[in-house]
Amino acid sequence: MSSAIRRVVTGHDVNGKAVIASDELLSGDASRVNPGDVFYRLWGWDVPPQLPDDGHEPATEDFYPPCAGARFVIVNLADDTTRAQLPRIALADLIADYERLLPGAAQYVDPATPRFHRTPTVDFAVVLSGRVELELDSGDRTTLSAGDTVVQNGTSHAWINVGSEPTQLGLFMAGVPHSHTRTVGPDGEQNG
């Protein structure tokens, strides 16, 4: 997988004509506890943009969007062979790594099963390469391959690379109200 992803952004000039506002390579943020996992934050907003605009990147706070916010990300997941060789890590170390990589994301981790998370978002996912298993807290599982899509409606879920190659997912996340979102405080205590 490439270590950088090209992002092209359009906008409008002062005369209202469409222009290429930016064309750049973006580096991802690599996990320290799960080598091979890389997160690319491509675009997003906390407040819907007003168009036309000049194509500037809106400011965002957390990795997951607030209600009416959105995020566009690409995630690389290490293959199962790489993951199997990793030492077991403490929950506090996992949460700290999540928070470093994905600000605000640690609050949505299920401390009983740390690979699971439930966010107040509807996620539109496409598998770009590799094979990944979507696992739900009910025990339901489905294996997805390149080209497969998922609409993930705020459920407690985990993504598990089940192939011998890295997996790459494209995700568009829309922030929505959710009455069953569990949160975890910085001390690991569960709320909600």
N, CA, C and O of each residue as an XYZ file, in Angstrom:
768
protein
N       0.839     -1.183      0.000
C       0.000      0.000      0.000
C       0.880      1.241      0.000
O       1.952      1.262      0.606
N       0.424      2.242     -0.668
C       1.157      3.501     -0.748
C       1.228      4.171      0.615
O       0.300      4.070      1.417
N       2.339      4.859      0.869
C       2.468      5.574      2.132
C       1.847      6.964      2.062
O       1.713      7.628      3.090
N       1.471      7.408      0.886
C       0.805      8.701      0.722
C      -0.356      8.530     -0.247
O      -0.318      7.689     -1.144
N      -1.382      9.339     -0.051
C      -2.572      9.289     -0.897
C      -2.776     10.664     -1.520
O      -2.707     11.687     -0.839
N      -3.028     10.668     -2.820
C      -3.251     11.927     -3.531
C      -4.678     12.398     -3.292
O      -5.633     11.632     -3.426
N      -4.805     13.684     -2.932
C      -6.117     14.302     -2.742
C      -6.210     15.525     -3.638
O      -5.393     16.441     -3.544
N      -7.213     15.533     -4.507
C      -7.487     16.679     -5.378
C      -8.779     17.322     -4.877
O      -9.782     16.639     -4.667
N      -8.746     18.636     -4.689
C      -9.903     19.374     -4.176
C     -10.269     20.462     -5.176
O      -9.400     21.187     -5.661
N     -11.557     20.571     -5.482
C     -12.028     21.643     -6.359
C     -12.614     22.779     -5.532
O     -12.944     22.612     -4.358
N     -12.732     23.916     -6.160
C     -13.328     25.088     -5.529
C     -13.739     26.062     -6.611
O     -13.877     25.690     -7.776
N     -13.933     27.308     -6.223
C     -14.347     28.350     -7.158
C     -13.413     29.542     -7.034
O     -12.988     29.898     -5.935
N     -13.096     30.157     -8.174
C     -12.287     31.379     -8.122
C     -13.207     32.575     -7.860
O     -14.414     32.407     -7.680
N     -12.635     33.774     -7.839
C     -13.416     34.976     -7.528
C     -14.497     35.270     -8.568
O     -15.436     36.018     -8.297
N     -14.363     34.679     -9.763
C     -15.370     34.857    -10.813
C     -16.407     33.741    -10.827
O     -17.277     33.707    -11.697
N     -16.315     32.828     -9.860
C     -17.281     31.737     -9.776
C     -16.974     30.552    -10.665
O     -17.787     29.634    -10.772
N     -15.812     30.553    -11.308
C     -15.413     29.440    -12.177
C     -14.814     28.318    -11.337
O     -14.127     28.563    -10.345
N     -15.085     27.084    -11.752
C     -14.531     25.919    -11.060
C     -13.027     25.832    -11.305
O     -12.558     25.993    -12.431
N     -12.282     25.573    -10.233
C     -10.823     25.470    -10.310
C     -10.345     24.300     -9.453
O     -11.048     23.843     -8.551
N      -9.137     23.827     -9.752
C      -8.478     22.881     -8.856
C      -7.894     23.727     -7.727
O      -6.958     24.497     -7.945
N      -8.440     23.587     -6.535
C      -8.005     24.395     -5.394
C      -6.725     23.844     -4.779
O      -5.877     24.602     -4.307
N      -6.592     22.520     -4.787
C      -5.361     21.907     -4.276
C      -5.207     20.518     -4.871
O      -6.186     19.868     -5.236
N      -3.966     20.080     -4.961
C      -3.614     18.754     -5.476
C      -2.353     18.364     -4.720
O      -1.263     18.859     -5.007
N      -2.516     17.467     -3.746
C      -1.380     17.159     -2.878
C      -1.388     15.713     -2.417
O      -2.409     15.028     -2.471
N      -0.225     15.264     -1.962
C      -0.085     13.944     -1.361
C      -0.219     14.091      0.142
O       0.435     14.937      0.752
N      -1.070     13.263      0.739
C      -1.285     13.294      2.181
C      -0.678     12.056      2.818
O      -0.870     10.939      2.337
N       0.047     12.261      3.889
C       0.590     11.144      4.662
C      -0.461     10.676      5.649
O      -1.292     11.462      6.103
N      -0.423      9.394      5.980
C      -1.340      8.849      6.960
C      -0.729      8.872      8.347
O       0.466      9.116      8.513
N      -1.568      8.613      9.341
C      -1.131      8.491     10.728
C      -1.066      7.010     11.058
O      -2.081      6.315     11.011
N       0.131      6.522     11.393
C       0.351      5.094     11.638
C       0.172      4.753     13.111
O       0.591      5.498     13.996
N      -0.462      3.605     13.351
C      -0.637      3.103     14.711
C       0.700      2.656     15.286
O       1.531      2.084     14.581
N       0.897      2.924     16.572
C       2.098      2.440     17.262
C       1.893      1.037     17.814
O       2.849      0.270     17.932
N       0.644      0.693     18.156
C       0.391     -0.620     18.764
C      -0.065     -1.660     17.750
O       0.007     -2.857     18.028
N      -0.525     -1.238     16.598
C      -0.926     -2.147     15.522
C      -0.181     -1.761     14.246
O      -0.766     -1.151     13.350
N       1.113     -2.111     14.153
C       1.880     -1.735     12.963
C       1.175     -2.194     11.683
O       0.678     -3.318     11.599
N       1.143     -1.313     10.706
C       0.453     -1.609      9.450
C      -0.894     -0.931      9.358
O      -1.415     -0.741      8.259
N      -1.475     -0.559     10.503
C      -2.725      0.192     10.488
C      -2.386      1.667     10.284
O      -1.628      2.257     11.055
N      -2.963      2.252      9.228
C      -2.691      3.653      8.897
C      -4.022      4.336      8.588
O      -4.875      3.772      7.902
N      -4.187      5.549      9.098
C      -5.420      6.307      8.932
C      -5.123      7.594      8.162
O      -4.253      8.376      8.547
N      -5.863      7.803      7.066
C      -5.722      8.992      6.230
C      -6.979      9.834      6.383
O      -8.057      9.412      5.967
N      -6.861     10.997      6.964
C      -7.994     11.913      7.102
C      -7.999     12.825      5.879
O      -7.195     13.752      5.785
N      -8.909     12.557      4.944
C      -8.903     13.251      3.658
C      -9.694     14.551      3.655
O      -9.268     15.536      3.052
N     -10.842     14.558      4.325
C     -11.694     15.740      4.285
C     -12.762     15.598      5.347
O     -12.998     14.502      5.854
N     -13.394     16.676      5.680
C     -14.513     16.619      6.613
C     -14.919     18.005      7.056
O     -14.273     19.002      6.733
N     -16.000     18.041      7.800
C     -16.460     19.297      8.390
C     -17.248     18.976      9.640
O     -17.828     17.898      9.773
N     -17.258     19.941     10.564
C     -18.095     19.843     11.754
C     -19.419     20.565     11.529
O     -20.438     20.210     12.121
N     -19.395     21.582     10.669
C     -20.577     22.347     10.270
C     -20.631     22.282      8.747
O     -19.616     22.518      8.091
N     -21.803     21.965      8.162
C     -21.867     21.856      6.700
C     -21.326     23.111      6.011
O     -21.593     24.230      6.449
N     -20.566     22.919      4.932
C     -19.995     24.066      4.220
C     -21.066     24.826      3.444
O     -22.122     24.285      3.115
N     -20.775     26.068      3.166
C     -21.634     26.900      2.324
C     -20.970     26.993      0.961
O     -19.847     27.485      0.850
N     -21.654     26.524     -0.083
C     -21.093     26.549     -1.433
C     -21.719     27.677     -2.240
O     -22.875     28.016     -1.983
N     -21.032     28.269     -3.187
C     -19.683     27.911     -3.607
C     -18.650     28.417     -2.598
O     -18.873     29.409     -1.904
N     -17.530     27.722     -2.534
C     -16.414     28.174     -1.707
C     -15.120     28.043     -2.493
O     -15.121     27.594     -3.639
N     -14.028     28.434     -1.876
C     -12.749     28.434     -2.591
C     -12.003     27.107     -2.496
O     -10.894     26.980     -3.015
N     -12.609     26.111     -1.832
C     -11.981     24.800     -1.735
C     -11.029     24.658     -0.570
O     -10.251     23.705     -0.518
N     -11.077     25.603      0.380
C     -10.207     25.483      1.559
C     -10.718     24.349      2.456
O     -11.913     24.052      2.477
N      -9.810     23.731      3.183
C     -10.176     22.604      4.046
C     -10.817     23.118      5.330
O     -10.211     23.916      6.044
N     -12.040     22.669      5.634
C     -12.692     23.106      6.867
C     -11.952     22.579      8.103
O     -11.329     21.518      8.064
N     -12.034     23.329      9.179
C     -11.451     22.879     10.447
C     -12.343     21.794     11.048
O     -13.569     21.885     10.991
N     -11.720     20.777     11.620
C     -12.458     19.723     12.323
C     -11.770     19.471     13.655
O     -10.569     19.697     13.797
N     -12.545     18.999     14.633
C     -11.961     18.720     15.939
C     -11.619     17.248     16.077
O     -10.444     16.882     16.100
N     -12.634     16.404     16.168
C     -12.416     14.988     16.440
C     -12.391     14.165     15.158
O     -12.789     14.632     14.091
N     -11.911     12.924     15.289
C     -11.877     12.014     14.144
C     -13.292     11.728     13.648
O     -13.557     11.784     12.447
N     -14.212     11.416     14.588
C     -15.597     11.158     14.197
C     -16.357     12.478     14.180
O     -16.120     13.337     15.029
N     -17.268     12.651     13.223
C     -17.956     13.932     13.098
C     -19.050     14.109     14.138
O     -19.623     13.130     14.615
N     -19.342     15.365     14.493
C     -20.514     15.641     15.316
C     -21.768     15.525     14.448
O     -21.674     15.326     13.236
N     -22.921     15.648     15.065
C     -24.178     15.617     14.322
C     -24.140     16.699     13.238
O     -23.803     17.849     13.518
N     -24.482     16.333     12.018
C     -24.460     17.173     10.813
C     -23.054     17.378     10.265
O     -22.882     18.063      9.257
N     -22.048     16.797     10.911
C     -20.689     16.837     10.386
C     -20.446     15.626      9.499
O     -21.293     14.739      9.397
N     -19.288     15.597      8.864
C     -18.939     14.483      7.980
C     -17.430     14.307      7.960
O     -16.676     15.243      8.226
N     -17.001     13.087      7.638
C     -15.582     12.781      7.469
C     -15.426     11.849      6.279
O     -16.283     11.006      6.013
N     -14.308     12.019      5.562
C     -13.921     11.148      4.455
C     -12.525     10.658      4.787
O     -11.585     11.450      4.864
N     -12.386      9.344      4.984
C     -11.104      8.773      5.405
C     -10.802      7.509      4.616
O     -11.697      6.877      4.057
N      -9.539      7.160      4.584
C      -9.101      5.858      4.089
C      -8.333      5.206      5.221
O      -7.523      5.848      5.891
N      -8.594      3.924      5.429
C      -7.960      3.169      6.504
C      -7.259      1.961      5.905
O      -7.861      1.190      5.157
N      -5.989      1.800      6.236
C      -5.244      0.585      5.894
C      -5.195     -0.296      7.130
O      -4.829      0.173      8.208
N      -5.559     -1.568      6.990
C      -5.503     -2.529      8.090
C      -4.445     -3.574      7.789
O      -4.408     -4.138      6.695
N      -3.585     -3.828      8.767
C      -2.521     -4.822      8.603
C      -3.119     -6.200      8.363
O      -4.239     -6.485      8.788
N      -2.362     -7.054      7.675
C      -2.825     -8.420      7.412
C      -2.803     -9.244      8.699
O      -2.163     -8.863      9.679
N      -3.513    -10.387      8.686
C      -3.650    -11.201      9.897
C      -2.325    -11.798     10.361
O      -2.158    -12.032     11.558
N      -1.384    -12.050      9.464
C      -0.077    -12.588      9.857
C       0.682    -11.561     10.688
O       1.255    -11.898     11.724
N       0.685    -10.320     10.240
C       1.342     -9.243     10.992
C       0.692     -9.081     12.353
O       1.384     -8.963     13.364
N      -0.639     -9.074     12.387
C      -1.362     -8.899     13.643
C      -1.109    -10.042     14.622
O      -0.970     -9.815     15.824
N      -1.049    -11.267     14.109
C      -0.848    -12.440     14.978
C       0.499    -12.396     15.686
O       0.653    -12.994     16.751
N       1.466    -11.705     15.119
C       2.801    -11.632     15.711
C       2.930    -10.519     16.744
O       3.968    -10.403     17.395
N       1.906     -9.709     16.901
C       1.982     -8.594     17.839
C       1.785     -9.077     19.269
O       0.979     -9.974     19.517
N       2.518     -8.487     20.212
C       2.301     -8.847     21.615
C       0.961     -8.293     22.090
O       0.456     -7.318     21.533
N       0.393     -8.907     23.108
C      -0.846     -8.392     23.695
C      -0.538     -7.056     24.350
O       0.523     -6.872     24.946
N      -1.470     -6.138     24.233
C      -1.233     -4.815     24.805
C      -2.300     -4.484     25.836
O      -3.417     -4.998     25.779
N      -1.946     -3.629     26.770
C      -2.879     -3.200     27.808
C      -3.944     -2.290     27.199
O      -3.678     -1.557     26.247
N      -5.155     -2.348     27.762
C      -6.261     -1.522     27.283
C      -5.885     -0.041     27.317
O      -6.217      0.703     26.394
N      -5.200      0.387     28.366
C      -4.810      1.800     28.474
C      -3.896      2.209     27.321
O      -4.004      3.324     26.810
N      -2.991      1.309     26.905
C      -2.099      1.613     25.779
C      -2.879      1.692     24.471
O      -2.602      2.543     23.626
N      -3.863      0.794     24.310
C      -4.700      0.813     23.110
C      -5.499      2.113     23.042
O      -5.562      2.755     21.994
N      -6.109      2.497     24.163
C      -6.907      3.723     24.201
C      -6.030      4.942     23.926
O      -6.444      5.852     23.208
N      -4.820      4.968     24.490
C      -3.903      6.092     24.253
C      -3.523      6.179     22.774
O      -3.432      7.274     22.218
N      -3.301      5.021     22.135
C      -2.957      5.017     20.712
C      -4.141      5.489     19.874
O      -3.965      6.268     18.937
N      -5.352      5.020     20.208
C      -6.557      5.493     19.512
C      -6.661      7.011     19.612
O      -6.913      7.696     18.621
N      -6.464      7.521     20.817
C      -6.636      8.959     21.031
C      -5.584      9.770     20.270
O      -5.883     10.854     19.771
N      -4.365      9.255     20.180
C      -3.310      9.936     19.428
C      -3.635      9.943     17.936
O      -3.519     10.972     17.271
N      -4.048      8.770     17.412
C      -4.345      8.630     15.983
C      -5.654      9.290     15.584
O      -5.747      9.965     14.558
N      -6.652      9.081     16.410
C      -8.022      9.449     16.075
C      -8.607     10.269     17.217
O      -9.366      9.731     18.023
N      -8.278     11.551     17.312
C      -8.734     12.351     18.448
C     -10.233     12.192     18.706
O     -11.049     12.309     17.792
N     -10.576     11.925     19.962
C     -11.967     11.751     20.361
C     -12.518     10.357     20.152
O     -13.623     10.071     20.612
N     -11.788      9.469     19.470
C     -12.320      8.142     19.129
C     -12.327      7.179     20.305
O     -13.169      6.283     20.363
N     -11.408      7.347     21.238
C     -11.288      6.386     22.336
C     -12.573      6.283     23.149
O     -12.856      5.230     23.720
N     -13.346      7.349     23.208
C     -14.578      7.324     23.999
C     -15.609      6.335     23.452
O     -16.549      5.976     24.160
N     -15.448      5.894     22.214
C     -16.415      4.981     21.608
C     -15.972      3.520     21.634
O     -16.683      2.654     21.124
N     -14.818      3.237     22.216
C     -14.300      1.870     22.295
C     -15.034      1.124     23.402
O     -15.274      1.677     24.475
N     -15.390     -0.129     23.140
C     -16.013     -0.977     24.153
C     -14.898     -1.612     24.986
O     -14.163     -2.449     24.460
N     -14.740     -1.245     26.277
C     -13.631     -1.778     27.064
C     -13.703     -3.293     27.261
O     -12.675     -3.930     27.492
N     -14.892     -3.875     27.173
C     -15.012     -5.332     27.322
C     -14.449     -6.052     26.101
O     -13.890     -7.141     26.232
N     -14.588     -5.470     24.939
C     -14.044     -6.016     23.689
C     -13.478     -4.846     22.895
O     -14.167     -4.288     22.042
N     -12.214     -4.465     23.171
C     -11.652     -3.217     22.647
C     -11.627     -3.066     21.131
O     -11.490     -1.948     20.635
N     -11.756     -4.152     20.384
C     -11.751     -3.957     18.928
C     -13.099     -3.421     18.442
O     -13.207     -2.928     17.319
N     -14.135     -3.519     19.299
C     -15.463     -3.018     18.937
C     -15.594     -1.535     19.266
O     -15.048     -1.043     20.254
N     -16.327     -0.847     18.415
C     -16.662      0.547     18.671
C     -18.043      0.838     18.092
O     -18.468      0.220     17.115
N     -18.736      1.794     18.716
C     -20.055      2.233     18.253
C     -20.024      3.751     18.251
O     -19.809      4.378     19.288
N     -20.237      4.331     17.095
C     -20.144      5.779     16.957
C     -21.480      6.367     16.512
O     -22.284      5.675     15.889
N     -21.720      7.634     16.826
C     -22.956      8.285     16.384
C     -22.829      8.735     14.923
O     -22.901      9.921     14.604
N     -22.638      7.743     14.057
C     -22.449      8.019     12.629
C     -23.136      6.958     11.782
O     -23.348      5.828     12.223
N     -23.476      7.341     10.568
C     -23.782      6.378      9.517
C     -22.535      6.363      8.645
O     -22.117      7.397      8.125
N     -21.943      5.174      8.489
C     -20.695      5.024      7.741
C     -20.977      4.340      6.412
O     -21.611      3.285      6.367
N     -20.508      4.938      5.347
C     -20.609      4.367      4.009
C     -19.210      3.874      3.667
O     -18.301      4.678      3.459
N     -19.033      2.563      3.608
C     -17.701      1.973      3.443
C     -17.613      1.213      2.132
O     -18.586      0.610      1.680
N     -16.424      1.249      1.526
C     -16.131      0.431      0.355
C     -14.763     -0.198      0.581
O     -13.815      0.475      0.988
N     -14.674     -1.492      0.312
C     -13.387     -2.175      0.394
C     -12.645     -1.866     -0.899
O     -13.089     -2.243     -1.983
N     -11.516     -1.181     -0.778
C     -10.731     -0.796     -1.954
C      -9.784     -1.907     -2.379
O      -9.546     -2.104     -3.571
N      -9.242     -2.635     -1.401
C      -8.375     -3.781     -1.702
C      -8.330     -4.692     -0.486
O      -8.573     -4.262      0.642
N      -8.014     -5.956     -0.735
C      -7.911     -6.934      0.349
C      -9.247     -7.547      0.724
O     -10.243     -7.403      0.016
N      -9.241     -8.241      1.868
C     -10.449     -8.887      2.414
C     -10.565     -8.499      3.875
O      -9.575     -8.491      4.606
N     -11.774     -8.180      4.296
C     -12.002     -7.760      5.677
C     -13.301     -8.377      6.171
O     -14.253     -8.556      5.412
N     -13.318     -8.697      7.451
C     -14.534     -9.214      8.066
C     -15.152     -8.108      8.899
O     -14.474     -7.463      9.698
N     -16.446     -7.894      8.706
C     -17.216     -6.988      9.544
C     -17.879     -7.849     10.605
O     -18.673     -8.733     10.285
N     -17.557     -7.594     11.868
C     -18.133     -8.354     12.975
C     -18.991     -7.417     13.815
O     -18.574     -6.303     14.134
N     -20.201     -7.875     14.174
C     -21.114     -7.095     15.001
C     -21.178     -7.691     16.399
O     -20.830     -8.856     16.596
N     -21.624     -6.896     17.377
C     -21.643     -7.386     18.756
C     -22.649     -8.519     18.971
O     -22.605     -9.189     20.003
N     -23.544     -8.741     18.027
C     -24.490     -9.863     18.097
C     -23.829    -11.184     17.739
O     -24.399    -12.252     17.962
N     -22.616    -11.108     17.179
C     -21.941    -12.300     16.678
C     -22.061    -12.445     15.171
O     -21.365    -13.262     14.568
N     -22.947    -11.652     14.551
C     -23.046    -11.680     13.088
C     -21.715    -11.253     12.480
O     -21.059    -10.334     12.970
N     -21.328    -11.938     11.402
C     -20.088    -11.635     10.684
C     -20.337    -11.777      9.192
O     -21.145    -12.596      8.754
N     -19.634    -10.971      8.429
C     -19.651    -11.134      6.982
C     -18.287    -10.738      6.442
O     -17.678     -9.769      6.896
N     -17.817    -11.503      5.465
C     -16.521    -11.227      4.854
C     -16.738    -10.432      3.575
O     -17.600    -10.758      2.759
N     -15.942     -9.388      3.417
C     -16.062     -8.469      2.294
C     -14.765     -8.445      1.505
O     -13.680     -8.561      2.075
N     -14.880     -8.295      0.201
C     -13.717     -8.228     -0.697
C     -13.737     -6.920     -1.464
O     -14.702     -6.159     -1.383
N     -12.672     -6.661     -2.207
C     -12.550     -5.423     -2.979
C     -13.811     -5.183     -3.807
O     -14.280     -6.073     -4.517
N     -14.347     -3.977     -3.707
C     -15.557     -3.602     -4.428
C     -16.823     -3.743     -3.611
O     -17.842     -3.148     -3.962
N     -16.794     -4.521     -2.517
C     -17.975     -4.674     -1.668
C     -18.191     -3.408     -0.844
O     -17.246     -2.686     -0.525
N     -19.454     -3.155     -0.506
C     -19.809     -1.951      0.245
C     -20.612     -2.304      1.490
O     -21.217     -3.372      1.579
N     -20.602     -1.384      2.444
C     -21.354     -1.542      3.692
C     -21.950     -0.189      4.056
O     -21.288      0.843      3.941
N     -23.206     -0.201      4.498
C     -23.788      0.956      5.159
C     -23.906      0.549      6.619
O     -24.710     -0.315      6.971
N     -23.106      1.173      7.458
C     -22.994      0.817      8.868
C     -23.765      1.871      9.658
O     -23.330      3.017      9.772
N     -24.915      1.470     10.202
C     -25.854      2.391     10.841
C     -25.657      2.491     12.347
O     -26.546      2.114     13.111
N     -24.512      2.992     12.782
C     -24.282      3.233     14.202
C     -24.262      1.989     15.064
O     -24.527      2.074     16.263
N     -23.953      0.827     14.487
C     -23.922     -0.416     15.263
C     -22.551     -0.608     15.908
O     -21.554     -0.035     15.471
N     -22.528     -1.426     16.958
C     -21.259     -1.815     17.576
C     -20.605     -2.819     16.638
O     -21.179     -3.863     16.328
N     -19.392     -2.490     16.187
C     -18.775     -3.310     15.145
C     -17.259     -3.285     15.244
O     -16.669     -2.467     15.950
N     -16.649     -4.213     14.510
C     -15.190     -4.285     14.395
C     -14.853     -4.671     12.964
O     -15.593     -5.403     12.306
N     -13.712     -4.159     12.495
C     -13.176     -4.517     11.182
C     -11.969     -5.402     11.417
O     -11.054     -5.015     12.144
N     -11.948     -6.593     10.811
C     -10.851     -7.540     11.012
C     -10.335     -7.978      9.646
O     -11.077     -8.548      8.846
N      -9.069     -7.710      9.388
C      -8.457     -8.156      8.138
C      -8.296     -9.669      8.222
O      -7.604    -10.169      9.109
N      -8.923    -10.398      7.315
C      -8.864    -11.868      7.335
C      -8.022    -12.418      6.194
O      -7.994    -13.626      5.960
N      -7.343    -11.538      5.492
C      -6.528    -11.977      4.368
C      -5.053    -11.974      4.700
O      -4.646    -11.602      5.801
N      -4.267    -12.391      3.740
C      -2.815    -12.419      3.905
C      -2.171    -11.145      3.366
O      -0.948    -11.007      3.389
N      -2.991    -10.217      2.882
C      -2.524     -8.931      2.357
C      -3.154     -7.810      3.187
O      -4.192     -8.020      3.815
N      -2.546     -6.632      3.197
C      -3.199     -5.500      3.852
C      -4.551     -5.210      3.190
O      -4.743     -5.482      2.005
N      -5.469     -4.662      3.962
C      -6.781     -4.269      3.461
C      -6.872     -2.755      3.488
O      -6.363     -2.108      4.403
N      -7.527     -2.192      2.472
C      -7.744     -0.750      2.447
C      -9.238     -0.486      2.319
O      -9.900     -1.008      1.422
N      -9.762      0.340      3.237
C     -11.170      0.723      3.256
C     -11.296      2.212      2.982
O     -10.508      3.009      3.491
N     -12.286      2.590      2.178
C     -12.668      3.983      2.023
C     -13.944      4.197      2.819
O     -14.880      3.406      2.708
N     -13.996      5.258      3.621
C     -15.148      5.505      4.487
C     -15.603      6.953      4.386
O     -14.795      7.880      4.437
N     -16.913      7.130      4.242
C     -17.528      8.438      4.410
C     -18.429      8.308      5.620
O     -19.315      7.455      5.643
N     -18.216      9.142      6.627
C     -18.969      9.053      7.877
C     -19.794     10.319      8.070
O     -19.266     11.431      8.028
N     -21.099     10.136      8.282
C     -22.011     11.252      8.518
C     -22.457     11.223      9.969
O     -22.964     10.206     10.442
N     -22.274     12.334     10.684
C     -22.671     12.411     12.088
C     -24.179     12.515     12.226
O     -24.814     13.342     11.572
N     -24.757     11.665     13.091
C     -26.205     11.623     13.307
C     -26.490     11.448     14.804
O     -25.612     11.007     15.546
N     -27.705     11.787     15.258
C     -28.057     11.515     16.653
C     -28.081     10.003     16.896
O     -28.476      9.237     16.017
N     -27.658      9.578     18.087
C     -27.641      8.146     18.419
C     -27.848      8.005     19.918
O     -27.020      8.461     20.707
N     -28.946      7.376     20.315
C     -29.258      7.279     21.745
C     -28.553      6.126     22.443
O     -28.613      6.035     23.669
N     -27.888      5.243     21.709
C     -27.249      4.082     22.335
C     -25.734      4.097     22.235
O     -25.102      3.045     22.335
N     -25.141      5.260     22.040
C     -23.685      5.317     21.928
C     -23.067      5.203     23.306
O     -23.373      5.981     24.209
N     -22.194      4.223     23.450
C     -21.423      4.027     24.673
C     -20.188      4.893     24.597
O     -19.585      5.017     23.532
N     -19.806      5.486     25.689
C     -18.554      6.228     25.701
C     -17.679      5.736     26.835
O     -18.169      5.220     27.840
N     -16.383      5.901     26.661
C     -15.405      5.505     27.667
C     -14.591      6.734     28.007
O     -14.068      7.411     27.121
N     -14.484      7.020     29.301
C     -13.690      8.159     29.744
C     -12.205      7.863     29.647
O     -11.816      6.729     29.369
N     -11.371      8.870     29.873
C      -9.924      8.688     29.776
C      -9.383      7.662     30.766
O      -8.310      7.095     30.558
N     -10.133      7.427     31.848
C      -9.699      6.444     32.845
C     -10.157      5.028     32.505
O      -9.891      4.097     33.265
N     -10.841      4.850     31.373
C     -11.314      3.533     30.957
C     -12.692      3.186     31.493
O     -13.203      2.102     31.210
N     -13.311      4.088     32.267
C     -14.648      3.845     32.803
C     -15.688      4.065     31.717
O     -15.618      5.027     30.953
N     -16.668      3.144     31.660
C     -17.705      3.210     30.633
C     -18.839      4.107     31.085
O     -19.253      4.058     32.243
N     -19.346      4.929     30.170
C     -20.490      5.803     30.411
C     -21.562      5.479     29.384
O     -21.252      5.186     28.229
N     -22.810      5.529     29.797
C     -23.906      5.337     28.842
C     -24.248      3.922     28.563
O     -25.153      3.649     27.775
